[in-house]
Amino acid sequence: MSPLAVFFRTLSRSSAICLGIGLVIVNPPLEWSPGHAMTEVRWTGVTAQKSPNEAAIDALIGALKDTDAGVRKQAAVALAQLRSPRAVPGLMDALKDPQTDVRLHAISALGEIEDSRATPALIQALKDNEPRVRVRAAQALAELRDRSAVQPLIAAVKDSNVDVRKHALMALAEIRDETALSAITGALKDEDASVRRAAAMALAELSGGDSPDGARPHPHPNPHPNPNPNPNPNPISRPNPGGAH
């Protein structure tokens, strides 16, 4: 179900809007991209107490409690695209949803919004029974870069699931707290080679430090696709009497 369908299905549940007799005419079509709020909504016979964008967000927050899991999941997807801090409490509640897909998309939305209020709920999600949820929680915590997540992520470095261990290491590298140095170093002895590689990369990131201008070093040692993109930086122009070769 599309975000637009979810919006219209749940709009009537929003207590912030008093509907009169008339039609809701949307022109142009609703925009759901992160950089654009719903562009223009013209209401005929409608009294709105909130802006159209706020009304849509509130309706989608309400849809997180819909009886249909598909609606709840799509509401989380739409809220991830809108990136409104207004949705954080509702998305945090959605981390308790019985459906794994709903929890996954709610976590992704919180990672997109990057609001530190979500940190405690995401830390709790590191203990979810579903490994995919634990992985997604580590990814979201990497986006938030909240130092209060360091110790829970250190614990996740010893998770029973390989992917959780790898993403916990990556998150620690993003947060860049030196208290994680011992745990990352210990992961170099992990039984799984991919975890050991992640630990090596995390150590390089953690020990590299910020550059003088505050920018972080590129995670790849050679970010340019061509190791020698311009082998002759000062070419000498020569006449070519014969024309193009």
C-alpha positions as protocol buffer text, in pm:
chain_id: "A"
residue {
  index: 1
  type: MET
  ca { x: 0 y: 0 z: 0 }
}
residue {
  index: 2
  type: SER
  ca { x: 145 y: 337 z: -104 }
}
residue {
  index: 3
  type: PRO
  ca { x: 212 y: 622 z: 143 }
}
residue {
  index: 4
  type: LEU
  ca { x: -68 y: 817 z: -26 }
}
residue {
  index: 5
  type: ALA
  ca { x: -314 y: 533 z: 29 }
}
residue {
  index: 6
  type: VAL
  ca { x: -209 y: 505 z: 392 }
}
residue {
  index: 7
  type: PHE
  ca { x: -260 y: 878 z: 437 }
}
residue {
  index: 8
  type: PHE
  ca { x: -615 y: 877 z: 304 }
}
residue {
  index: 9
  type: ARG
  ca { x: -702 y: 558 z: 490 }
}
residue {
  index: 10
  type: THR
  ca { x: -599 y: 711 z: 820 }
}
residue {
  index: 11
  type: LEU
  ca { x: -675 y: 1080 z: 769 }
}
residue {
  index: 12
  type: SER
  ca { x: -1018 y: 1047 z: 922 }
}
residue {
  index: 13
  type: ARG
  ca { x: -857 y: 924 z: 1245 }
}
residue {
  index: 14
  type: SER
  ca { x: -663 y: 1246 z: 1300 }
}
residue {
  index: 15
  type: SER
  ca { x: -835 y: 1444 z: 1574 }
}
residue {
  index: 16
  type: ALA
  ca { x: -658 y: 1760 z: 1465 }
}
residue {
  index: 17
  type: ILE
  ca { x: -879 y: 1804 z: 1156 }
}
residue {
  index: 18
  type: CYS
  ca { x: -1248 y: 1882 z: 1155 }
}
residue {
  index: 19
  type: LEU
  ca { x: -1401 y: 1778 z: 827 }
}
residue {
  index: 20
  type: GLY
  ca { x: -1690 y: 1975 z: 686 }
}
residue {
  index: 21
  type: ILE
  ca { x: -1900 y: 1882 z: 389 }
}
residue {
  index: 22
  type: GLY
  ca { x: -1693 y: 1887 z: 74 }
}
residue {
  index: 23
  type: LEU
  ca { x: -1411 y: 1729 z: -116 }
}
residue {
  index: 24
  type: VAL
  ca { x: -1041 y: 1718 z: -53 }
}
residue {
  index: 25
  type: ILE
  ca { x: -863 y: 1824 z: -368 }
}
residue {
  index: 26
  type: VAL
  ca { x: -489 y: 1775 z: -385 }
}
residue {
  index: 27
  type: ASN
  ca { x: -299 y: 1979 z: -643 }
}
residue {
  index: 28
  type: PRO
  ca { x: -31 y: 1897 z: -736 }
}
residue {
  index: 29
  type: PRO
  ca { x: 4 y: 1529 z: -627 }
}
residue {
  index: 30
  type: LEU
  ca { x: 149 y: 1468 z: -283 }
}
residue {
  index: 31
  type: GLU
  ca { x: 527 y: 1469 z: -263 }
}
residue {
  index: 32
  type: TRP
  ca { x: 690 y: 1219 z: -30 }
}
residue {
  index: 33
  type: SER
  ca { x: 1057 y: 1296 z: -91 }
}
residue {
  index: 34
  type: PRO
  ca { x: 1270 y: 1392 z: 214 }
}
residue {
  index: 35
  type: GLY
  ca { x: 1339 y: 1739 z: 82 }
}
residue {
  index: 36
  type: HIS
  ca { x: 983 y: 1824 z: 9 }
}
residue {
  index: 37
  type: ALA
  ca { x: 683 y: 1831 z: 235 }
}
residue {
  index: 38
  type: MET
  ca { x: 343 y: 1769 z: 87 }
}
residue {
  index: 39
  type: THR
  ca { x: 343 y: 2050 z: -165 }
}
residue {
  index: 40
  type: GLU
  ca { x: 1 y: 2209 z: -170 }
}
residue {
  index: 41
  type: VAL
  ca { x: -329 y: 2095 z: -35 }
}
residue {
  index: 42
  type: ARG
  ca { x: -647 y: 2285 z: -113 }
}
residue {
  index: 43
  type: TRP
  ca { x: -937 y: 2205 z: 112 }
}
residue {
  index: 44
  type: THR
  ca { x: -1295 y: 2259 z: 1 }
}
residue {
  index: 45
  type: GLY
  ca { x: -1537 y: 2267 z: 290 }
}
residue {
  index: 46
  type: VAL
  ca { x: -1262 y: 2166 z: 533 }
}
residue {
  index: 47
  type: THR
  ca { x: -1135 y: 2346 z: 842 }
}
residue {
  index: 48
  type: ALA
  ca { x: -778 y: 2240 z: 926 }
}
residue {
  index: 49
  type: GLN
  ca { x: -610 y: 2327 z: 1253 }
}
residue {
  index: 50
  type: LYS
  ca { x: -268 y: 2206 z: 1131 }
}
residue {
  index: 51
  type: SER
  ca { x: -68 y: 2242 z: 816 }
}
residue {
  index: 52
  type: PRO
  ca { x: -121 y: 1967 z: 556 }
}
residue {
  index: 53
  type: ASN
  ca { x: 225 y: 1828 z: 628 }
}
residue {
  index: 54
  type: GLU
  ca { x: 159 y: 1808 z: 1001 }
}
residue {
  index: 55
  type: ALA
  ca { x: -177 y: 1647 z: 934 }
}
residue {
  index: 56
  type: ALA
  ca { x: -14 y: 1384 z: 712 }
}
residue {
  index: 57
  type: ILE
  ca { x: 252 y: 1307 z: 970 }
}
residue {
  index: 58
  type: ASP
  ca { x: -7 y: 1274 z: 1247 }
}
residue {
  index: 59
  type: ALA
  ca { x: -219 y: 1049 z: 1027 }
}
residue {
  index: 60
  type: LEU
  ca { x: 82 y: 829 z: 953 }
}
residue {
  index: 61
  type: ILE
  ca { x: 171 y: 814 z: 1321 }
}
residue {
  index: 62
  type: GLY
  ca { x: -182 y: 694 z: 1385 }
}
residue {
  index: 63
  type: ALA
  ca { x: -140 y: 436 z: 1109 }
}
residue {
  index: 64
  type: LEU
  ca { x: 148 y: 280 z: 1305 }
}
residue {
  index: 65
  type: LYS
  ca { x: -128 y: 132 z: 1523 }
}
residue {
  index: 66
  type: ASP
  ca { x: -344 y: 9 z: 1236 }
}
residue {
  index: 67
  type: THR
  ca { x: -481 y: -345 z: 1267 }
}
residue {
  index: 68
  type: ASP
  ca { x: -317 y: -435 z: 934 }
}
residue {
  index: 69
  type: ALA
  ca { x: 58 y: -503 z: 953 }
}
residue {
  index: 70
  type: GLY
  ca { x: 106 y: -389 z: 593 }
}
residue {
  index: 71
  type: VAL
  ca { x: -40 y: -49 z: 676 }
}
residue {
  index: 72
  type: ARG
  ca { x: 182 y: -18 z: 983 }
}
residue {
  index: 73
  type: LYS
  ca { x: 489 y: -107 z: 781 }
}
residue {
  index: 74
  type: GLN
  ca { x: 408 y: 138 z: 502 }
}
residue {
  index: 75
  type: ALA
  ca { x: 341 y: 414 z: 754 }
}
residue {
  index: 76
  type: ALA
  ca { x: 692 y: 363 z: 892 }
}
residue {
  index: 77
  type: VAL
  ca { x: 834 y: 373 z: 537 }
}
residue {
  index: 78
  type: ALA
  ca { x: 655 y: 702 z: 469 }
}
residue {
  index: 79
  type: LEU
  ca { x: 770 y: 853 z: 797 }
}
residue {
  index: 80
  type: ALA
  ca { x: 1129 y: 760 z: 711 }
}
residue {
  index: 81
  type: GLN
  ca { x: 1093 y: 962 z: 393 }
}
residue {
  index: 82
  type: LEU
  ca { x: 938 y: 1261 z: 570 }
}
residue {
  index: 83
  type: ARG
  ca { x: 1207 y: 1259 z: 844 }
}
residue {
  index: 84
  type: SER
  ca { x: 1001 y: 1456 z: 1093 }
}
residue {
  index: 85
  type: PRO
  ca { x: 1107 y: 1457 z: 1461 }
}
residue {
  index: 86
  type: ARG
  ca { x: 735 y: 1475 z: 1532 }
}
residue {
  index: 87
  type: ALA
  ca { x: 716 y: 1102 z: 1451 }
}
residue {
  index: 88
  type: VAL
  ca { x: 987 y: 987 z: 1694 }
}
residue {
  index: 89
  type: PRO
  ca { x: 763 y: 885 z: 1988 }
}
residue {
  index: 90
  type: GLY
  ca { x: 527 y: 688 z: 1765 }
}
residue {
  index: 91
  type: LEU
  ca { x: 815 y: 514 z: 1589 }
}
residue {
  index: 92
  type: MET
  ca { x: 972 y: 426 z: 1923 }
}
residue {
  index: 93
  type: ASP
  ca { x: 645 y: 260 z: 2024 }
}
residue {
  index: 94
  type: ALA
  ca { x: 649 y: 72 z: 1693 }
}
residue {
  index: 95
  type: LEU
  ca { x: 970 y: -104 z: 1800 }
}
residue {
  index: 96
  type: LYS
  ca { x: 742 y: -320 z: 2017 }
}
residue {
  index: 97
  type: ASP
  ca { x: 531 y: -424 z: 1717 }
}
residue {
  index: 98
  type: PRO
  ca { x: 480 y: -804 z: 1693 }
}
residue {
  index: 99
  type: GLN
  ca { x: 568 y: -799 z: 1322 }
}
residue {
  index: 100
  type: THR
  ca { x: 939 y: -804 z: 1240 }
}
residue {
  index: 101
  type: ASP
  ca { x: 902 y: -599 z: 920 }
}
residue {
  index: 102
  type: VAL
  ca { x: 725 y: -320 z: 1107 }
}
residue {
  index: 103
  type: ARG
  ca { x: 1003 y: -307 z: 1366 }
}
residue {
  index: 104
  type: LEU
  ca { x: 1267 y: -305 z: 1094 }
}
residue {
  index: 105
  type: HIS
  ca { x: 1113 y: -12 z: 910 }
}
residue {
  index: 106
  type: ALA
  ca { x: 1045 y: 179 z: 1231 }
}
residue {
  index: 107
  type: ILE
  ca { x: 1414 y: 148 z: 1321 }
}
residue {
  index: 108
  type: SER
  ca { x: 1514 y: 262 z: 972 }
}
residue {
  index: 109
  type: ALA
  ca { x: 1290 y: 565 z: 1009 }
}
residue {
  index: 110
  type: LEU
  ca { x: 1448 y: 655 z: 1342 }
}
residue {
  index: 111
  type: GLY
  ca { x: 1790 y: 627 z: 1183 }
}
residue {
  index: 112
  type: GLU
  ca { x: 1682 y: 862 z: 904 }
}
residue {
  index: 113
  type: ILE
  ca { x: 1541 y: 1118 z: 1147 }
}
residue {
  index: 114
  type: GLU
  ca { x: 1859 y: 1107 z: 1363 }
}
residue {
  index: 115
  type: ASP
  ca { x: 1693 y: 1224 z: 1686 }
}
residue {
  index: 116
  type: SER
  ca { x: 1880 y: 1128 z: 2004 }
}
residue {
  index: 117
  type: ARG
  ca { x: 1550 y: 1071 z: 2187 }
}
residue {
  index: 118
  type: ALA
  ca { x: 1536 y: 740 z: 2004 }
}
residue {
  index: 119
  type: THR
  ca { x: 1867 y: 614 z: 2145 }
}
residue {
  index: 120
  type: PRO
  ca { x: 1724 y: 424 z: 2447 }
}
residue {
  index: 121
  type: ALA
  ca { x: 1467 y: 245 z: 2231 }
}
residue {
  index: 122
  type: LEU
  ca { x: 1731 y: 155 z: 1973 }
}
residue {
  index: 123
  type: ILE
  ca { x: 1960 y: 25 z: 2246 }
}
residue {
  index: 124
  type: GLN
  ca { x: 1675 y: -196 z: 2365 }
}
residue {
  index: 125
  type: ALA
  ca { x: 1631 y: -317 z: 2007 }
}
residue {
  index: 126
  type: LEU
  ca { x: 1987 y: -453 z: 2020 }
}
residue {
  index: 127
  type: LYS
  ca { x: 1835 y: -728 z: 2237 }
}
residue {
  index: 128
  type: ASP
  ca { x: 1550 y: -812 z: 1997 }
}
residue {
  index: 129
  type: ASN
  ca { x: 1492 y: -1182 z: 1932 }
}
residue {
  index: 130
  type: GLU
  ca { x: 1525 y: -1127 z: 1557 }
}
residue {
  index: 131
  type: PRO
  ca { x: 1886 y: -1083 z: 1437 }
}
residue {
  index: 132
  type: ARG
  ca { x: 1779 y: -858 z: 1149 }
}
residue {
  index: 133
  type: VAL
  ca { x: 1628 y: -617 z: 1398 }
}
residue {
  index: 134
  type: ARG
  ca { x: 1948 y: -616 z: 1603 }
}
residue {
  index: 135
  type: VAL
  ca { x: 2150 y: -543 z: 1288 }
}
residue {
  index: 136
  type: ARG
  ca { x: 1919 y: -258 z: 1192 }
}
residue {
  index: 137
  type: ALA
  ca { x: 1937 y: -116 z: 1544 }
}
residue {
  index: 138
  type: ALA
  ca { x: 2318 y: -108 z: 1525 }
}
residue {
  index: 139
  type: GLN
  ca { x: 2296 y: 67 z: 1188 }
}
residue {
  index: 140
  type: ALA
  ca { x: 2058 y: 329 z: 1327 }
}
residue {
  index: 141
  type: LEU
  ca { x: 2279 y: 389 z: 1630 }
}
residue {
  index: 142
  type: ALA
  ca { x: 2568 y: 447 z: 1390 }
}
residue {
  index: 143
  type: GLU
  ca { x: 2359 y: 721 z: 1230 }
}
residue {
  index: 144
  type: LEU
  ca { x: 2280 y: 885 z: 1565 }
}
residue {
  index: 145
  type: ARG
  ca { x: 2640 y: 865 z: 1694 }
}
residue {
  index: 146
  type: ASP
  ca { x: 2517 y: 893 z: 2052 }
}
residue {
  index: 147
  type: ARG
  ca { x: 2794 y: 803 z: 2299 }
}
residue {
  index: 148
  type: SER
  ca { x: 2541 y: 658 z: 2541 }
}
residue {
  index: 149
  type: ALA
  ca { x: 2514 y: 366 z: 2297 }
}
residue {
  index: 150
  type: VAL
  ca { x: 2882 y: 273 z: 2322 }
}
residue {
  index: 151
  type: GLN
  ca { x: 2856 y: 18 z: 2605 }
}
residue {
  index: 152
  type: PRO
  ca { x: 2549 y: -159 z: 2457 }
}
residue {
  index: 153
  type: LEU
  ca { x: 2728 y: -177 z: 2122 }
}
residue {
  index: 154
  type: ILE
  ca { x: 3039 y: -318 z: 2291 }
}
residue {
  index: 155
  type: ALA
  ca { x: 2814 y: -590 z: 2432 }
}
residue {
  index: 156
  type: ALA
  ca { x: 2674 y: -647 z: 2082 }
}
residue {
  index: 157
  type: VAL
  ca { x: 3025 y: -714 z: 1953 }
}
residue {
  index: 158
  type: LYS
  ca { x: 2986 y: -1053 z: 2127 }
}
residue {
  index: 159
  type: ASP
  ca { x: 2639 y: -1123 z: 1982 }
}
residue {
  index: 160
  type: SER
  ca { x: 2574 y: -1477 z: 1864 }
}
residue {
  index: 161
  type: ASN
  ca { x: 2497 y: -1348 z: 1514 }
}
residue {
  index: 162
  type: VAL
  ca { x: 2787 y: -1262 z: 1282 }
}
residue {
  index: 163
  type: ASP
  ca { x: 2609 y: -973 z: 1109 }
}
residue {
  index: 164
  type: VAL
  ca { x: 2517 y: -815 z: 1442 }
}
residue {
  index: 165
  type: ARG
  ca { x: 2881 y: -832 z: 1553 }
}
residue {
  index: 166
  type: LYS
  ca { x: 3000 y: -671 z: 1229 }
}
residue {
  index: 167
  type: HIS
  ca { x: 2750 y: -387 z: 1240 }
}
residue {
  index: 168
  type: ALA
  ca { x: 2814 y: -324 z: 1608 }
}
residue {
  index: 169
  type: LEU
  ca { x: 3182 y: -277 z: 1522 }
}
residue {
  index: 170
  type: MET
  ca { x: 3093 y: -44 z: 1235 }
}
residue {
  index: 171
  type: ALA
  ca { x: 2870 y: 159 z: 1467 }
}
residue {
  index: 172
  type: LEU
  ca { x: 3149 y: 189 z: 1724 }
}
residue {
  index: 173
  type: ALA
  ca { x: 3378 y: 312 z: 1447 }
}
residue {
  index: 174
  type: GLU
  ca { x: 3122 y: 579 z: 1357 }
}
residue {
  index: 175
  type: ILE
  ca { x: 3079 y: 695 z: 1717 }
}
residue {
  index: 176
  type: ARG
  ca { x: 3457 y: 697 z: 1763 }
}
residue {
  index: 177
  type: ASP
  ca { x: 3474 y: 661 z: 2140 }
}
residue {
  index: 178
  type: GLU
  ca { x: 3811 y: 535 z: 2263 }
}
residue {
  index: 179
  type: THR
  ca { x: 3649 y: 330 z: 2538 }
}
residue {
  index: 180
  type: ALA
  ca { x: 3555 y: 86 z: 2261 }
}
residue {
  index: 181
  type: LEU
  ca { x: 3919 y: 29 z: 2165 }
}
residue {
  index: 182
  type: SER
  ca { x: 3962 y: -284 z: 2378 }
}
residue {
  index: 183
  type: ALA
  ca { x: 3644 y: -448 z: 2249 }
}
residue {
  index: 184
  type: ILE
  ca { x: 3733 y: -373 z: 1888 }
}
residue {
  index: 185
  type: THR
  ca { x: 4084 y: -508 z: 1936 }
}
residue {
  index: 186
  type: GLY
  ca { x: 3944 y: -824 z: 2090 }
}
residue {
  index: 187
  type: ALA
  ca { x: 3721 y: -873 z: 1785 }
}
residue {
  index: 188
  type: LEU
  ca { x: 4037 y: -922 z: 1579 }
}
residue {
  index: 189
  type: LYS
  ca { x: 4035 y: -1274 z: 1726 }
}
residue {
  index: 190
  type: ASP
  ca { x: 3673 y: -1346 z: 1632 }
}
residue {
  index: 191
  type: GLU
  ca { x: 3613 y: -1689 z: 1485 }
}
residue {
  index: 192
  type: ASP
  ca { x: 3455 y: -1532 z: 1175 }
}
residue {
  index: 193
  type: ALA
  ca { x: 3689 y: -1373 z: 921 }
}
residue {
  index: 194
  type: SER
  ca { x: 3435 y: -1107 z: 816 }
}
residue {
  index: 195
  type: VAL
  ca { x: 3410 y: -990 z: 1177 }
}
residue {
  index: 196
  type: ARG
  ca { x: 3788 y: -974 z: 1202 }
}
residue {
  index: 197
  type: ARG
  ca { x: 3796 y: -764 z: 886 }
}
residue {
  index: 198
  type: ALA
  ca { x: 3529 y: -532 z: 1029 }
}
residue {
  index: 199
  type: ALA
  ca { x: 3734 y: -500 z: 1348 }
}
residue {
  index: 200
  type: ALA
  ca { x: 4045 y: -407 z: 1151 }
}
residue {
  index: 201
  type: MET
  ca { x: 3853 y: -141 z: 959 }
}
residue {
  index: 202
  type: ALA
  ca { x: 3699 y: -10 z: 1283 }
}
residue {
  index: 203
  type: LEU
  ca { x: 4042 y: 17 z: 1444 }
}
residue {
  index: 204
  type: ALA
  ca { x: 4173 y: 209 z: 1145 }
}
residue {
  index: 205
  type: GLU
  ca { x: 3877 y: 446 z: 1167 }
}
residue {
  index: 206
  type: LEU
  ca { x: 3902 y: 486 z: 1542 }
}
residue {
  index: 207
  type: SER
  ca { x: 4277 y: 545 z: 1552 }
}
residue {
  index: 208
  type: GLY
  ca { x: 4290 y: 764 z: 1244 }
}
residue {
  index: 209
  type: GLY
  ca { x: 4145 y: 1070 z: 1416 }
}
residue {
  index: 210
  type: ASP
  ca { x: 3980 y: 1365 z: 1254 }
}
residue {
  index: 211
  type: SER
  ca { x: 4158 y: 1567 z: 993 }
}
residue {
  index: 212
  type: PRO
  ca { x: 4245 y: 1929 z: 1083 }
}
residue {
  index: 213
  type: ASP
  ca { x: 3934 y: 2063 z: 912 }
}
residue {
  index: 214
  type: GLY
  ca { x: 3712 y: 1826 z: 1113 }
}
residue {
  index: 215
  type: ALA
  ca { x: 3630 y: 1601 z: 821 }
}
residue {
  index: 216
  type: ARG
  ca { x: 3645 y: 1228 z: 874 }
}
residue {
  index: 217
  type: PRO
  ca { x: 3891 y: 1023 z: 672 }
}
residue {
  index: 218
  type: HIS
  ca { x: 3740 y: 826 z: 388 }
}
residue {
  index: 219
  type: PRO
  ca { x: 3655 y: 468 z: 498 }
}
residue {
  index: 220
  type: HIS
  ca { x: 3837 y: 329 z: 195 }
}
residue {
  index: 221
  type: PRO
  ca { x: 4213 y: 368 z: 167 }
}
residue {
  index: 222
  type: ASN
  ca { x: 4182 y: 452 z: -201 }
}
residue {
  index: 223
  type: PRO
  ca { x: 3844 y: 616 z: -258 }
}
residue {
  index: 224
  type: HIS
  ca { x: 3916 y: 710 z: -617 }
}
residue {
  index: 225
  type: PRO
  ca { x: 3818 y: 435 z: -863 }
}
residue {
  index: 226
  type: ASN
  ca { x: 4144 y: 492 z: -1048 }
}
residue {
  index: 227
  type: PRO
  ca { x: 4455 y: 472 z: -827 }
}
residue {
  index: 228
  type: ASN
  ca { x: 4633 y: 707 z: -1065 }
}
residue {
  index: 229
  type: PRO
  ca { x: 4361 y: 917 z: -1225 }
}
residue {
  index: 230
  type: ASN
  ca { x: 4601 y: 1170 z: -1378 }
}
residue {
  index: 231
  type: PRO
  ca { x: 4948 y: 1018 z: -1428 }
}
residue {
  index: 232
  type: ASN
  ca { x: 5064 y: 1325 z: -1623 }
}
residue {
  index: 233
  type: PRO
  ca { x: 4929 y: 1630 z: -1438 }
}
residue {
  index: 234
  type: ASN
  ca { x: 5113 y: 1875 z: -1664 }
}
residue {
  index: 235
  type: PRO
  ca { x: 5080 y: 1743 z: -2017 }
}
residue {
  index: 236
  type: ILE
  ca { x: 5267 y: 1929 z: -2289 }
}
residue {
  index: 237
  type: SER
  ca { x: 5045 y: 2031 z: -2576 }
}
residue {
  index: 238
  type: ARG
  ca { x: 5197 y: 1941 z: -2908 }
}
residue {
  index: 239
  type: PRO
  ca { x: 5072 y: 2033 z: -3252 }
}
residue {
  index: 240
  type: ASN
  ca { x: 4903 y: 1752 z: -3433 }
}
residue {
  index: 241
  type: PRO
  ca { x: 4942 y: 1821 z: -3801 }
}
residue {
  index: 242
  type: GLY
  ca { x: 4801 y: 1485 z: -3890 }
}
residue {
  index: 243
  type: GLY
  ca { x: 4471 y: 1552 z: -3718 }
}
residue {
  index: 244
  type: ALA
  ca { x: 4300 y: 1319 z: -3471 }
}
residue {
  index: 245
  type: HIS
  ca { x: 4435 y: 968 z: -3439 }
}
